């Protein structure tokens, strides 16, 4: 039994930040119903409606899927009936959209005062960019992350994955706020509204560089070095076999261990030295590291107690004994795909464990079940709604 | 009232995976006590970055908390922590595996004292891993999870993202979500539990786009052919006439159409998701087009044409942006040693149980005496003795 067992969530989102949020909550035991837009509306492009796409498979396990046309009166009526029965509604429309449709928190909370409504948007419900469309690359640009990534001698370098602002600024914030609101509800008896802005979340995570900027007033810039880091103690080094590995020796004793191992005790006092000293240390270590293969260094550095890790490709990563031991991949049977591999949940709670319980649904697989079991609609009524393209 | 009003948290961690976690909980109204190491002669040599309470790291991660300095290697120090555990709901630590047991602070020991305790252990690789004894920082975790190897251009080395520390953040999410879920479950089960946060595992999970693509289709993400880290023309950063950059993301066909029309290249419309050769051609053409106007001119045009664009900011520009100002994301508080300090406001917005306003970070060990007196009912004499013996500061 997961910690959120018994909680019902209606997910109106279409994209990663919302779908990932409801997946984490589903892994933690909540019952999640995703609401798709019927294909008959012609609104959706293929990537969004195919239930065998990587995105769909990856983000929808442990969930139920229904398709509902909320632009039709009866579709909206079904939404209201569902809103009465669920604990959380999650949505990622542009600000104002739900209000226009009479589906916003104010309306819904009158039907169900215990409901927690969470909106995830790029720029939040108010502010000068509230109406501006956006994706992760825009939010990391706005929040100063993109401008800091890469080398000054080239363009800013975008991190394609993970999507820092979407996942860590938006999804992360939403998951935390929703569970906190559910916890608070047990005591207050009331639900509430949560306004998540991915951009605001991304700014919040500049915990090193923002306080430094507030103190010194100097805006950090991209690094001089091609690796994006200008310090020798935290950098990327190339081994003899052209493979890369990373060193992260922030603690003086770890830096000491490294310098001793490679016979360069003279570098110890230069740990937090000037830019020129860092360049010298980086150069010196690069020369040493170029003399042996990556895996040889990993072994030696591990033995010497140095923070080290290989720069892995995905193939190498999934073959690594750490990830094998931790069972980070689960395999499930799927009616269309045979067997599918999925990422296991990393949430480890000893008494109420999170788990991947059910395979990703087929698109709109549970429309009948949810309308019948949860709302008590008759088979005849469901058949009629299907025919009238209110549902799919 | 915050959503975690009345919840008591004891944080023994030092780095951001733990400290930022307990700060978010403090923002939510939890009463957080951080346990520091006394700066006495026989304590291990700690970097000033940890002990200087005006250093930006300390200031940035300790708002809304109380600070206490206790020597955990001293049996009386351990006793103080044990007695605090009796009155706590959540215990956070980020020692290397094995260390808590040596200090008598492992889950087994503490849960016997307080069965309702939620114990969160944050480590790089978890309690059982071939790397169980390996130290880890952000750069190591992003390397191991394949992110570093896929960041930057193939023409150069992998590129490390300096800020934010991505894996520390995934650890925050994993830790707080688990702790909150465990608190929620405790209302029904009446029991606490053990939460293991392995940062390397969480990072893999949060890197879902790349990881899933590999698992489901075998596609291995690699560094880009284009110099900017991305091989998609619709998802890229472009240099403008004033040597600044704009970031574009037109995933949705309507947005891509809007962009192509705006720059007079309707011929690109059908090639939205084309292969790399065409993407490179479009990227190069768009580079030329974007070089003709300044960043701010383009931003205005993007907004008018409904294109998902944004400026590539430096932090000073971010902080001064009308959005950041409008949302009140930066706050200023008084500080006894620094007069005024600027801090990042919590981004969490809950309508009914709002997060607490930022209180200034405590001075190092500022609340030791107060906590000993109020929570543990220690007398002035006892406190003096503990101080003399180097148990507290």
Interface residues (C-beta under 8 A of the other chain):
Chain A: X2 X3 X4 X16 X20 X24 X28 X29 X45 X54 X55 X57 X58 X59 X105 X123 X124 X126 X127 X128 X129 X132 X133 X134 X135 X136 X137 X138 X139 X140 X141 X142 X143 X144 X145 X146 X147 X148 X149 X150 X151 X154 X155 X156 X157 X158 X159 X160 X161 X162 X163 X164 X167 X168 X169 X171 X172 X173 X175 X176 X177 X179 X180 X181 X182 X183 X184 X186 X188 X190 X191 X192 X193 X194 X195 X196 X197 X199 X200 X201 X202 X203 X204 X205 X206 X207 X208 X209 X210 X211 X212 X213 X214 X215 X217 X219 X220 X221 X223 X226 X227 X228 X229 X234 X235 X236 X238 X244 X245 X246 X247 X248 X250 X251 X252 X254 X302 X305 X306 X307 X308 X309 X310 X311 X312 X313 X314 X315 X316 X317 X318 X320 X321 X322 X323 X325 X326 X328 X329 X340 X341 X342 X343 X344 X345 X346 X347 X348 X349 X350 X351 X352 X354
Chain B: X1 X2 X3 X4 X16 X20 X24 X28 X45 X47 X56 X57 X59 X60 X61 X107 X125 X126 X128 X129 X130 X131 X133 X134 X135 X136 X137 X138 X139 X140 X141 X142 X143 X144 X145 X146 X147 X148 X149 X150 X151 X152 X153 X156 X157 X158 X159 X160 X161 X162 X163 X164 X165 X166 X169 X170 X172 X173 X174 X176 X177 X178 X180 X181 X182 X183 X184 X185 X187 X189 X191 X192 X193 X194 X195 X196 X197 X198 X200 X201 X202 X203 X204 X205 X206 X207 X208 X209 X210 X211 X212 X213 X214 X215 X216 X217 X220 X221 X222 X224 X227 X228 X229 X230 X235 X236 X237 X239 X245 X246 X247 X248 X249 X251 X252 X253 X255 X303 X306 X307 X308 X309 X310 X311 X312 X313 X314 X315 X316 X317 X318 X319 X321 X322 X323 X324 X326 X327 X329 X330 X341 X342 X343 X344 X345 X346 X347 X348 X349 X350 X351 X352 X353
